[in-house]
């Protein structure tokens, strides 16, 4: 199952800081569990792979 979420939601799900996530996005680094990054103006949407329980694979 795939889900779209903001970097803030992703950071909360992984218990890391938002700045750590945005830094990885800006540097073009691979982010664990993120399959796709979309940018809309100055906002990002992350496509995440989840298992059937709604948890990160």
Secondary structure, DSSP 8 states (H G I E B T S, - for coil): -EEEE-HHHHHHHHT--HHHHHHHHHHT---TTEEEEEEETTEEEEEEEB-TTSSB-
